[in-house]
């Protein structure tokens, strides 16, 4: 009887550790049902006008035609007021852990752009932020970054656990830098789009946060079959250990966000170096609408497993 109880306990433990169940399927015609449209001023000081759902639909900046989800920015007019019309979505559900998978064929790119797919808690930065896809201007390498309040540092991280390049180890949000790890070439921007996109995955547990990326030609079969097996994926490009140097209490009640802003604290700060000869960022974004024909997301699905 003792052996039987032990066996049942071990089996239950194995299922709880290895098994994930689909908790959110954001795709197709119901994709936008899972999100609210944020219309406040951009907290990163971007030259952007975030629209509500009705305005976004009427202006053709969102649609689900053909089963794919399109989320774009205005690329036909010179804006007035806050900036170039765009979209910022925040999930209605919040999460304290999980496996977040995004399959997309196109992400926003171009000088002046600053797109991101990320999760964030309330009362920033006290409940943390996990930027999964993020970059600016004409970059071609994705960066996964954590932002927290003081008391989270990855300086002693075992770099053999991931394949990417750590560019900053202090996750405390002073100056908005956070602690970031860059992925490989082709994981962002025009290079990503030219290869029909791919899949990103972020796993967040009580012990670690890790991110993966696969181009379209190398997506694992278990992801395609909606039965993800994280243990079979090999090394992530980004890995952040949670514990003594960064307690997991830094990350709580996260909502998922998609947004595309322009210029602002990051893209604007490096615009002159990355896009030389184009003047200042805000003026470029305002006066060159045709430059933003590639500034859109095209999404097959976003799945969250718990």
C-alpha positions as CSV (number, residue, x, y, z in Angstrom):
1,X,0.0,0.0,0.0
2,X,2.9,2.4,0.8
3,X,4.5,1.7,-2.6
4,X,1.2,2.3,-4.3
5,X,0.6,5.6,-2.6
6,X,4.2,6.6,-3.4
7,X,3.7,5.7,-7.1
8,X,0.5,7.7,-7.3
9,X,2.2,10.6,-5.6
10,X,5.1,10.5,-8.0
11,X,2.8,10.3,-11.1
12,X,0.8,13.2,-9.9
13,X,4.0,15.2,-9.3
14,X,5.2,14.4,-12.8
15,X,1.9,15.6,-14.4
16,X,2.0,18.8,-12.4
17,X,5.6,19.6,-13.4
18,X,5.6,18.5,-17.0
19,X,2.0,18.9,-18.1
20,X,0.4,22.2,-19.3
21,X,-3.2,22.8,-20.1
22,X,-4.4,25.4,-22.5
23,X,-5.9,28.3,-20.5
24,X,-6.2,31.0,-23.2
25,X,-6.5,30.7,-27.0
26,X,-6.3,34.1,-28.6
27,X,-6.7,33.6,-32.3
28,X,-8.9,34.2,-35.3
29,X,-12.2,36.1,-35.1
30,X,-12.3,36.1,-31.3
31,X,-8.8,37.3,-30.7
32,X,-9.7,40.8,-29.7
33,X,-12.4,39.5,-27.2
34,X,-9.4,38.6,-24.9
35,X,-8.1,42.2,-24.7
36,X,-8.9,45.7,-23.8
37,X,-7.8,48.6,-25.9
38,X,-5.7,51.1,-23.9
39,X,-6.1,54.7,-24.9
40,X,-4.0,56.6,-22.3
41,X,-0.9,58.5,-23.1
42,X,2.1,56.3,-23.7
43,X,4.0,55.9,-20.4
44,X,7.3,55.6,-22.4
45,X,6.7,59.1,-24.0
46,X,6.2,57.8,-27.5
47,X,4.9,59.9,-30.4
48,X,1.7,57.8,-30.6
49,X,-2.1,58.0,-30.4
50,X,-3.5,54.7,-29.1
51,X,-7.0,54.2,-30.5
52,X,-10.0,52.5,-29.0
53,X,-11.4,49.4,-30.7
54,X,-14.1,51.1,-32.7
55,X,-11.8,53.8,-34.1
56,X,-9.1,51.1,-34.8
57,X,-11.5,49.0,-36.7
58,X,-13.0,51.9,-38.6
59,X,-9.6,53.1,-39.7
60,X,-8.5,49.6,-40.8
61,X,-5.8,49.2,-38.2
62,X,-7.2,45.9,-36.9
63,X,-8.9,42.9,-38.6
64,X,-9.0,39.1,-38.6
65,X,-9.5,38.6,-42.3
66,X,-8.4,35.1,-43.5
67,X,-8.0,33.8,-39.9
68,X,-4.8,35.8,-39.2
69,X,-4.9,38.8,-36.8
70,X,-3.7,42.1,-38.2
71,X,-2.7,44.9,-35.8
72,X,-1.2,47.9,-37.5
73,X,-0.4,51.6,-37.3
74,X,-1.6,54.4,-39.6
75,X,0.6,54.6,-42.6
76,X,-1.4,57.0,-44.9
77,X,-1.7,60.3,-43.1
78,X,0.2,63.0,-41.3
79,X,-1.0,62.9,-37.7
80,X,-2.0,65.8,-35.5
81,X,-2.2,65.7,-31.7
82,X,-0.5,63.0,-29.7
83,X,1.2,61.2,-32.6
84,X,0.8,58.4,-35.2
85,X,-2.3,56.3,-34.7
86,X,-1.5,52.8,-33.3
87,X,-2.8,50.1,-31.0
88,X,-2.0,49.0,-27.4
89,X,-3.8,45.9,-26.2
90,X,-3.9,44.5,-22.6
91,X,-5.3,41.1,-21.8
92,X,-8.4,40.9,-19.6
93,X,-6.9,37.9,-17.7
94,X,-3.9,38.1,-15.5
95,X,-1.4,35.4,-14.6
96,X,1.0,34.4,-11.9
97,X,3.0,31.9,-14.0
98,X,2.5,30.0,-17.2
99,X,3.8,29.2,-20.7
100,X,3.1,31.9,-23.2
101,X,3.4,31.0,-26.9
102,X,3.1,33.4,-29.9
103,X,3.0,32.4,-33.5
104,X,3.3,35.3,-35.9
105,X,4.3,35.9,-39.5
106,X,5.1,39.6,-39.2
107,X,6.2,42.1,-36.6
108,X,6.4,45.9,-36.9
109,X,9.6,47.2,-38.2
110,X,11.2,50.4,-39.5
111,X,12.9,53.5,-38.3
112,X,11.0,55.1,-35.4
113,X,9.2,51.9,-34.4
114,X,9.2,50.4,-31.0
115,X,7.0,47.3,-30.8
116,X,6.7,44.8,-27.9
117,X,5.0,41.7,-26.7
118,X,5.2,41.6,-22.9
119,X,3.6,40.9,-19.6
120,X,3.3,43.4,-16.7
121,X,1.9,43.5,-13.2
122,X,0.0,46.4,-11.5
123,X,1.8,49.2,-9.7
124,X,4.8,49.1,-11.9
125,X,7.6,48.2,-11.3
126,X,6.6,46.5,-8.0
127,X,5.0,43.5,-9.6
128,X,7.5,43.3,-12.4
129,X,7.6,43.3,-16.2
130,X,8.7,40.6,-18.7
131,X,9.5,41.9,-22.2
132,X,9.5,38.9,-24.5
133,X,9.7,40.5,-27.9
134,X,11.1,44.0,-28.0
135,X,13.4,46.1,-30.2
136,X,13.6,49.4,-31.9
137,X,14.1,51.0,-35.3
138,X,15.9,48.7,-37.8
139,X,17.2,46.1,-35.4
140,X,17.3,42.4,-36.2
141,X,17.9,40.9,-32.8
142,X,15.1,40.4,-30.2
143,X,15.8,41.2,-26.6
144,X,14.0,39.7,-23.6
145,X,14.2,42.0,-20.6
146,X,13.0,42.0,-17.0
147,X,12.1,45.2,-15.1
148,X,11.6,45.1,-11.3
149,X,11.8,47.2,-8.2
150,X,15.1,47.0,-6.3
151,X,16.4,43.6,-5.2
152,X,16.6,41.6,-8.4
153,X,20.0,41.2,-10.0
154,X,21.2,38.6,-12.6
155,X,25.0,39.4,-12.2
156,X,25.7,35.9,-10.9
157,X,23.6,34.2,-13.6
158,X,25.0,30.9,-15.0
159,X,25.5,32.0,-18.6
160,X,25.8,28.3,-19.7
161,X,22.0,28.0,-19.2
162,X,21.2,30.2,-22.3
163,X,22.5,30.9,-25.8
164,X,21.9,34.6,-25.9
165,X,24.0,37.6,-24.9
166,X,23.3,39.4,-21.6
167,X,23.5,43.1,-22.1
168,X,22.5,44.3,-18.6
169,X,22.3,42.4,-15.3
170,X,20.5,44.8,-12.9
171,X,16.8,44.3,-13.2
172,X,15.8,47.3,-11.0
173,X,13.9,49.6,-13.3
174,X,15.9,52.8,-12.6
175,X,16.4,54.4,-16.0
176,X,14.1,51.8,-17.5
177,X,17.1,49.6,-18.5
178,X,16.2,46.4,-16.7
179,X,18.2,43.2,-17.2
180,X,18.2,42.0,-20.8
181,X,19.4,39.1,-22.9
182,X,19.5,39.3,-26.7
183,X,18.6,36.4,-28.9
184,X,20.2,35.4,-32.2
185,X,20.2,37.2,-35.6
186,X,16.9,37.0,-37.5
187,X,14.8,37.0,-34.3
188,X,13.5,40.5,-34.9
189,X,12.5,43.0,-37.5
190,X,12.8,42.7,-41.3
191,X,14.9,39.6,-41.1
192,X,12.2,37.8,-39.0
193,X,9.5,38.9,-41.5
194,X,11.5,37.9,-44.6
195,X,11.5,34.3,-43.3
196,X,7.7,34.1,-42.7
197,X,8.2,34.8,-39.0
198,X,8.2,32.1,-36.4
199,X,7.3,31.2,-32.8
200,X,8.3,32.7,-29.5
201,X,7.7,31.1,-26.1
202,X,8.2,32.3,-22.6
203,X,8.0,30.0,-19.6
204,X,7.5,31.6,-16.2
205,X,7.6,29.5,-13.1
206,X,8.4,30.1,-9.4
207,X,12.0,29.2,-10.1
208,X,12.9,30.8,-13.4
209,X,11.8,32.8,-16.5
210,X,13.1,31.6,-19.9
211,X,12.5,32.5,-23.5
212,X,12.7,30.6,-26.8
213,X,12.5,31.5,-30.4
214,X,12.2,29.3,-33.6
215,X,12.1,30.4,-37.2
216,X,9.1,29.1,-39.2
217,X,11.2,26.1,-40.6
218,X,12.2,24.9,-37.1
219,X,9.0,25.1,-34.9
220,X,8.9,22.0,-32.7
221,X,6.2,19.4,-33.6
222,X,4.8,19.5,-30.0
223,X,4.0,23.2,-30.4
224,X,2.3,22.6,-33.7
225,X,0.3,19.9,-32.0
226,X,-0.7,22.1,-29.1
227,X,1.0,19.8,-26.7
228,X,4.1,21.7,-25.7
229,X,7.0,19.8,-24.1
230,X,9.4,22.4,-22.8
231,X,11.9,19.8,-21.6
232,X,12.5,18.8,-25.3
233,X,13.4,22.2,-26.5
234,X,17.0,22.5,-25.5
235,X,18.6,25.7,-24.2
236,X,16.6,28.9,-24.3
237,X,18.1,32.1,-25.6
238,X,17.3,33.8,-22.4
239,X,17.2,32.4,-18.9
240,X,16.7,34.2,-15.6
241,X,17.0,32.3,-12.3
242,X,14.6,33.4,-9.6
243,X,15.6,32.9,-5.9
244,X,18.1,34.5,-3.6
245,X,19.3,37.2,-6.0
246,X,15.8,37.8,-7.4
247,X,12.9,36.5,-5.3
248,X,9.9,35.4,-7.4
249,X,7.7,37.8,-5.4
250,X,9.0,40.5,-7.9
251,X,6.5,39.1,-10.5
252,X,2.8,39.0,-9.8
253,X,-0.6,39.3,-11.5
254,X,0.7,39.9,-15.0
255,X,-1.4,40.9,-18.0
256,X,-0.2,40.3,-21.5
257,X,0.4,43.4,-23.7
258,X,0.9,44.0,-27.4
259,X,1.8,47.5,-28.4
260,X,3.5,49.6,-31.1
261,X,4.8,53.0,-30.1
262,X,7.1,55.4,-31.9
263,X,10.3,57.2,-30.8
264,X,10.0,57.7,-27.0
265,X,12.5,56.7,-24.3
266,X,14.3,54.0,-26.3
267,X,13.6,54.3,-30.1
268,X,13.9,58.0,-29.9
269,X,17.1,58.0,-27.8
270,X,19.0,55.9,-30.4
271,X,17.2,57.1,-33.5
272,X,20.1,59.3,-34.7
273,X,22.6,56.5,-34.4
274,X,20.4,53.8,-36.0
275,X,18.7,55.9,-38.6
276,X,21.3,58.5,-39.6
277,X,20.3,61.3,-41.9
278,X,16.6,61.2,-41.1
279,X,16.5,64.2,-38.7
280,X,14.7,63.9,-35.3
281,X,12.5,60.9,-34.6
282,X,9.2,62.6,-33.9
283,X,9.4,64.7,-37.1
284,X,10.3,61.7,-39.2
285,X,7.4,59.7,-37.8
286,X,5.0,62.5,-38.3
287,X,5.9,63.5,-41.8
288,X,6.6,60.2,-43.5
289,X,3.5,58.1,-43.3
290,X,4.5,55.8,-46.1
291,X,7.6,54.7,-44.1
292,X,5.3,52.7,-41.8
293,X,3.7,50.3,-44.2
294,X,5.7,47.5,-42.5
295,X,4.7,48.7,-39.0
296,X,2.2,45.9,-38.2
297,X,1.7,42.6,-36.3
298,X,0.3,39.6,-38.2
299,X,-0.5,36.8,-35.7
300,X,-1.6,33.2,-36.1
301,X,-2.3,32.7,-32.4
302,X,-1.3,33.4,-28.9
303,X,-1.7,30.5,-26.4
304,X,-1.3,30.6,-22.7
305,X,-0.8,27.3,-20.9
306,X,-1.1,26.8,-17.1
